[in-house]
């Protein structure tokens, strides 16, 4: 009896999955085996972060539909080119402003969450013994919001 007959037929091909991700994963397998450590000048090669990130991205992309992978790639390319062109043409340090604005929004959300925890009328609440801790959390949130807006309005 042939060995292939004992294993049974292969599973049906799912044409909605991206095969490009699987092929790109095979090119990054040597990094997982540390083969590049044996090469002369291996310290110069960007082996670990680049190859591992490429392997991870290829693995994740192979789990999604091809249309979604291509759409994500196109959107990422457009955003990258737009930000690069904008950065060349502007003299405003907008990354600092964007970072401060995002921090202010995040800490505002933390403030809302911590306030709801302290009030205890939602799904999650803190115990009555931890109200001092809750008050300190709210205080810290307010300080971080203030510092984020201070960075946003400052030129330093």
C-alpha positions as CSV (number, residue, x, y, z in Angstrom):
1,X,0.0,0.0,0.0
2,X,1.3,3.5,-0.9
3,X,2.1,5.8,2.0
4,X,-0.1,8.6,0.5
5,X,-3.2,6.3,0.6
6,X,-2.8,5.8,4.4
7,X,-2.6,9.6,5.1
8,X,-5.8,10.3,3.1
9,X,-6.5,13.1,0.7
10,X,-5.0,16.5,1.4
11,X,-7.4,19.1,2.9
12,X,-9.2,21.3,0.3
13,X,-7.4,24.5,-0.7
14,X,-9.0,27.6,0.8
15,X,-8.6,30.2,-1.9
16,X,-9.5,33.0,0.5
17,X,-6.3,32.7,2.4
18,X,-3.1,34.5,1.3
19,X,-0.4,32.1,0.0
20,X,2.1,34.9,-0.3
21,X,2.4,35.1,3.5
22,X,3.3,31.4,3.7
23,X,6.0,31.7,1.0
24,X,7.5,34.8,2.7
25,X,7.6,32.9,6.0
26,X,9.8,30.2,4.6
27,X,12.5,32.8,3.7
28,X,12.7,33.9,7.3
29,X,13.0,30.4,8.9
30,X,16.9,30.5,9.0
31,X,16.7,33.4,11.5
32,X,14.9,31.1,13.9
33,X,17.7,28.5,13.6
34,X,20.5,31.1,14.2
35,X,22.2,30.1,11.0
36,X,23.4,33.7,10.6
37,X,25.5,33.4,13.7
38,X,27.8,31.0,11.8
39,X,28.4,33.5,9.0
40,X,31.5,35.8,9.0
41,X,30.5,39.4,9.9
42,X,27.2,38.2,11.4
43,X,27.3,41.1,13.9
44,X,26.6,43.5,11.0
45,X,23.5,41.7,9.8
46,X,20.2,43.0,11.2
47,X,19.2,39.4,12.0
48,X,17.0,39.3,15.0
49,X,14.5,42.2,15.1
50,X,14.1,42.5,11.3
51,X,13.8,38.9,10.5
52,X,11.6,38.0,13.5
53,X,9.3,40.9,12.8
54,X,9.1,39.9,9.1
55,X,8.3,36.3,10.1
56,X,5.6,37.4,12.6
57,X,4.0,39.8,10.0
58,X,4.1,37.1,7.3
59,X,2.5,34.6,9.7
60,X,-0.2,37.0,10.7
61,X,-0.9,38.0,7.1
62,X,-1.1,34.4,6.0
63,X,-4.1,33.9,8.4
64,X,-6.2,36.6,6.7
65,X,-7.9,36.9,3.3
66,X,-5.8,38.2,0.4
67,X,-8.0,41.2,-0.1
68,X,-7.5,42.3,3.5
69,X,-3.8,41.9,3.3
70,X,-3.5,43.9,0.0
71,X,-5.8,46.6,1.4
72,X,-3.8,46.9,4.6
73,X,-0.6,47.1,2.5
74,X,-2.0,49.9,0.3
75,X,-3.3,51.9,3.3
76,X,0.1,51.5,5.1
77,X,2.0,52.6,2.0
78,X,-0.2,55.7,1.4
79,X,0.1,56.7,5.1
80,X,3.9,56.2,5.1
81,X,4.4,58.2,1.9
82,X,2.0,61.0,3.1
83,X,3.7,61.3,6.5
84,X,7.2,61.4,4.8
85,X,6.2,64.1,2.3
86,X,4.5,66.1,5.0
87,X,7.6,65.8,7.3
88,X,9.9,67.1,4.5
89,X,7.7,70.1,3.8
90,X,6.8,71.4,7.3
91,X,8.9,73.1,9.9
92,X,6.4,72.4,12.7
93,X,7.5,69.6,15.1
94,X,4.1,68.0,14.7
95,X,5.1,64.6,16.2
96,X,5.5,66.3,19.6
97,X,2.1,67.9,19.3
98,X,0.5,64.6,18.2
99,X,2.2,62.7,21.0
100,X,0.9,65.3,23.6
101,X,-2.6,65.2,22.2
102,X,-2.7,61.4,22.2
103,X,-1.4,61.3,25.8
104,X,-4.1,63.8,26.8
105,X,-6.8,61.7,25.2
106,X,-5.5,58.4,26.8
107,X,-5.3,59.9,30.2
108,X,-8.8,61.4,29.9
109,X,-10.0,57.9,29.2
110,X,-8.1,56.7,32.2
111,X,-9.7,59.4,34.3
112,X,-13.2,58.3,33.1
113,X,-12.4,54.7,33.9
114,X,-10.9,55.4,37.3
115,X,-13.9,57.7,38.2
116,X,-16.3,54.9,37.3
117,X,-14.3,52.5,39.4
118,X,-14.4,54.8,42.3
119,X,-18.1,55.4,42.0
120,X,-18.8,51.7,41.8
121,X,-22.0,51.9,39.9
122,X,-20.7,50.0,36.8
123,X,-19.6,46.5,36.1
124,X,-16.3,46.9,37.9
125,X,-15.7,48.7,41.2
126,X,-13.1,48.9,43.9
127,X,-13.6,47.8,47.5
128,X,-14.4,50.4,50.1
129,X,-10.9,49.8,51.6
130,X,-9.3,51.0,48.4
131,X,-10.9,54.4,48.0
132,X,-7.6,56.1,48.9
133,X,-5.9,54.2,46.1
134,X,-8.8,55.2,43.8
135,X,-8.5,58.9,44.8
136,X,-4.7,58.8,44.1
137,X,-5.3,57.2,40.7
138,X,-7.7,60.1,39.8
139,X,-5.2,62.6,41.1
140,X,-2.4,61.1,39.0
141,X,-4.7,61.0,35.9
142,X,-5.5,64.7,36.3
143,X,-1.8,65.6,36.7
144,X,-0.9,63.6,33.5
145,X,-3.7,65.4,31.6
146,X,-2.3,68.8,32.8
147,X,1.2,67.9,31.8
148,X,0.1,66.6,28.4
149,X,-1.8,69.9,27.7
150,X,1.2,71.8,29.0
151,X,3.5,70.0,26.5
152,X,0.9,70.6,23.8
153,X,0.9,74.4,24.3
154,X,4.6,74.8,25.1
155,X,7.4,75.3,22.6
156,X,10.0,73.6,24.9
